[in-house]
Amino acid sequence: MAWTGRYEAAEPQRVNKWLGQSGVCSRREAEDFIARGLVSIDGETVTDTGRKILPGQTLTLADGGGPAALSVVLHKPMGVVSAQPESGQIPAVRLLTRPALVGDSPAIPDRDTRLAPLGRLDMDSRGLLLLSDDGVLAKAIIGPESDLEKEYLVRVTGRITPEKIARLCHGLSMDGRQLKPASVSVVEGQELRFILKEGRNRQIRRMCELVGLHVMDLVRIRIGTLRLGDLEEGRWRVLGDHERAMLVSPPV
């Protein structure tokens, strides 16, 4: 897949590092593309993997390079598991059918397709789910150094108080470890907005239980810059190149 970008930074930078930071591919993949003669700067083919791109220069990655992995955005319904299903359970990948597709896709996944969830949603939750075999994207979203926000709308029962909200934002521990600070606020009535930068198993449900609240409905609406938007429940679409780049190299 062809890609073109103009380098605007003030200082020269190695081509493989810039391609990695731009979300086009990993540094190792960039080195492979250079070795295959797929990278050029201002029309000149790059042959040195240590080559630096200068301010104002334009880099082109020819067809045959770029991420070939399939990444999809799914509005997961309740009752569907995002990870490995147990007997009788429906895995999310089974929902990726042609009738449920919004827009175009280079391929329609089948029973042999291996697409991993990048940030699981439990069976009782719904909303935005990313499925992909893109290792670079997976590292950006669920890797140990990931700093991407995940946003949820959560309807609860129980009395909501300022003290409980404060505890949800700071001060809770789970499995013997302190949770990272969270942003939790009241939307209206019994609906809360959670913004987290981690994703432990059933974290929001367990956080609510620790302060005497019970989750009735949980929907993820955002991962980093990617929003669920108006994608209908049970429908899916392909993740766009620009969306991928924004997740891999989010704006500062």
N, C-alpha and C positions, 0 to 999 in steps of 0.2 A: 504494500500500500504506500503510495507516494506521500511525502510530507515535506513541506517547505517552511522554514522559519528564518526570520531576520534577527541577528544577535544584537541586542541593544545595551548590554551591560558596559560599564566603563573600562573594565580590564579584560585582557584576553583570557580565554578559558579552554581547557582541553575539550575536544569535540565530544568524546564519550561521556564526560562529566556533564556537559550542557544538555546532551540528549537525555541523559538520565534525569536531570533536574526538571526538564521540560515535560517529562511524563511520556516521552515517545517510546522508550525502551530502557532496559537496564544498561549499565556500563559495559557489561560483558557482551550483551547483544549488539551494542554499538560497535564494539571492536570487531565482532564477526561481520557486521555490515560493511565496515571499512575494508576488511580483508577480502570481501566479495566484490568490491568496487562499486558499492551502491551509494556511497556518500560523496557529494561534491560540494565545494564552496565556491560561489561565484562562477560556476561552470567548470571548475577544475576538480577532477577526481582526487579524492583524498586517499593516499596510500600508506601514510604513517599513522599508527594508532595513537601516537603522542601528539599529533597535530593540534594546534590551538586555533580557535576561531577568533577573529578580531572584531572590535566594535564596528557595526555597520555592514558586516558581511552577511550574505544569505546562504544558508545551508539547505541542500536538497537531498532527501532520502528517496531513492528511486523505487519503483515498483519491485516487489520482492523483499522489501524490508518492512520495518514497522511491526507493530503488534498484530499477530495473526490469531491471537486467542479470542474466543467468544466470551463476551460478558453481557449479561442480560439484567434488566431491571424488572422485577416482578412485584405485583401487589398481592402478597400472600394472604389468603383467607385464614380464618381460624380452622382448626381441625386438620391442618396440613403441616407436616414436619419439614424443617429446613435441612436437617442433617440426615444421617443414616436412619432409615425407618425400621421399626420393629414389625413383627408379623401383623398384617392387617392395616398398617398405617400407610398414608399416601405421602410420598416424598414430593417436595416442591418441584423438582425437575419434571415430574409427570404433567405439570400444568403448562409446560412450554410446548403447546401444540399450535399448529397453523391457524385454526379458527380463533385462538385466544391472542394471536399476535397483533400488535398495533404497529403499523408501518412495515418496513422490510427487514429481512434478516438474511445473512449469507448462508445460513443453515438452520434447519429445524431439528432440535435435539431429539434423540430417540432413546431407547432403553439402555443403549451402550454408552451414551454420552456421560462424561464425567465432569460435572460442573459443581464446584464446591461453594457452599454459602460463605460469603465474606461478612461475618457478623450474624450469628444465628438468631432466629426468632423462635421461641418455643411454640408448641402446638396450640396453646391457648391465646397466642398473640397474633396480630395481623399487621399488615403495612408493608413498608419498603424493604425488599430483600434483594441483595445483589448476589448473583450466581456467576462464577467465572472459573476458567482454568488459566488465568493470567497471574503468574507469580509476582510480577512487579506490583500489580494492583492489589493483590492480597496482602503483600507486605505493607503497603501504604495504609490499608484500612484496618487490618487486624494484627500487624506485626508488633513486636514489643515496644518499638519506638513511635508507634502511631499516636498522633495527637489530634486526630479528627473527632469532631463533635458528632454525637448521635442524639437526635431529638425525638421525643415521644409525647403523645397526648395520652393521659392516663385517667380513667374514671374510677373513683374509689368510693367505698362506704366507710363510715366512721367520722368522728368529729375532727375537722381540720382546724388546727390552731397555729398561731405564729411560732410557738415553741416547736411544734412538730416539723414545720417547714424548715426552721433553723437546723434541727437535727438532721433532716434529710440532706441539707446542703453541706453540713460539716458534722463531724463527730461520730459517724457510724462506723462500726467494724464488722467484717464478715469473714468467716473462716479464719479468725485470728489475725486478720490483716486490716489495716486502716483503709477505708475507701478514699479514692481521690475526691477532691471537692466537686460538688455537682451544683448545677443551677436548677432550682425547683421553685415554681411559682404557681399561684392559683390562676387558672384561666377564667372560670366562672363556676359557681356552684360547687359541685363535687369533682370537677375536672382539673387536673394538674398538668403542668408542662415540665418535663424532665429533660435536661441537656447534660449528657454524660460524655466522658472521654475514656471510658473503659466499658467492658461488657462481660462481667462475670455471670455465671449460670443463674438465670432467673433473678438477676440483680434487683430490678425495680420492684418486683413482687416481694422479695425478701426485705428490701429496704422499708417498704410500706408496712410490712408485718412488724418490724422492729419498733415502729412508732404507733402501732395500734390501728392501722388502716388496712383495708382489704381491697385488692384490685379486682374490678369487675370487667374492665376493658382496657386494652393496651394496644396502641397503634404507633408504629415508627413512621415518622413523616420526613426524616432527613438524615443523610449521612454526609458529613462535610458540606460541600456545596450542592450535593445532589438531593433533590426534593422529590417526594412521591407525586406531588402535583395532582392532576386530574386523572391519573391512570386508574381505571376501574378495577375493583377487586377481582382477582382471578385472571387479569390480563397481564401481558408482558411486552417488552420492547427491548431492542438492542441498545446498549450503552454507547453513546456517541463518542467520537474521538476527542472532542473538546471537553466533554464531561469527564472522560478518563484522565485527561491531562490535568484538569483542575483537582482531581482527587489525588493523583500521584504527586503533583507539585502545587499544592494549594497556595492561593495568594497570601502574602504576608500581611 
